[in-house]
Amino acid sequence: MANEHAPGHGAGTGSADLLGGALSRGMSQTQIDKFFPKLSKEAKKRRAAMKKKRAAKAKANKKKAKKNKAKR
């Protein structure tokens, strides 16, 4: 039988890597960044990508709104 409390397994851990259940064990985000700098780098990349995606969507919506307004 596998160890129930092995990191990276179980419900609610989110990522099944070495970070494991750190978050669900009440470890703060800053602590995680300190212990796993590589992960925080990846997280930064992800956040930046999301930001770009959101900006692009907002721009498209503004364009659409302008077009619809012109139709009326």
URNOR-V376777 format. One record per backbone hydrogen bond with DSSP energy under -0.5 kcal/mol. NH is the residue of the N-H (numbers start at 1). CO is the residue of the C=O. If there is no record, write none. Layout:
NH|CO / NH|CO
This chain:
6|3 / 9|6 / 13|10 / 15|13 / 17|15 / 20|17 / 22|19 / 25|21 / 26|23 / 27|22 / 32|28 / 33|29 / 34|30 / 35|31 / 36|32 / 40|36 / 41|37 / 42|38 / 43|39 / 44|40 / 45|41 / 46|42 / 47|43 / 48|44 / 49|45 / 50|46 / 51|47 / 52|48 / 53|49 / 54|50 / 55|51 / 56|52 / 57|53 / 58|54 / 59|55 / 60|56 / 61|57 / 62|58 / 63|59 / 64|60 / 65|61 / 66|62 / 67|63 / 68|64 / 69|65 / 70|66 / 71|67 / 72|68
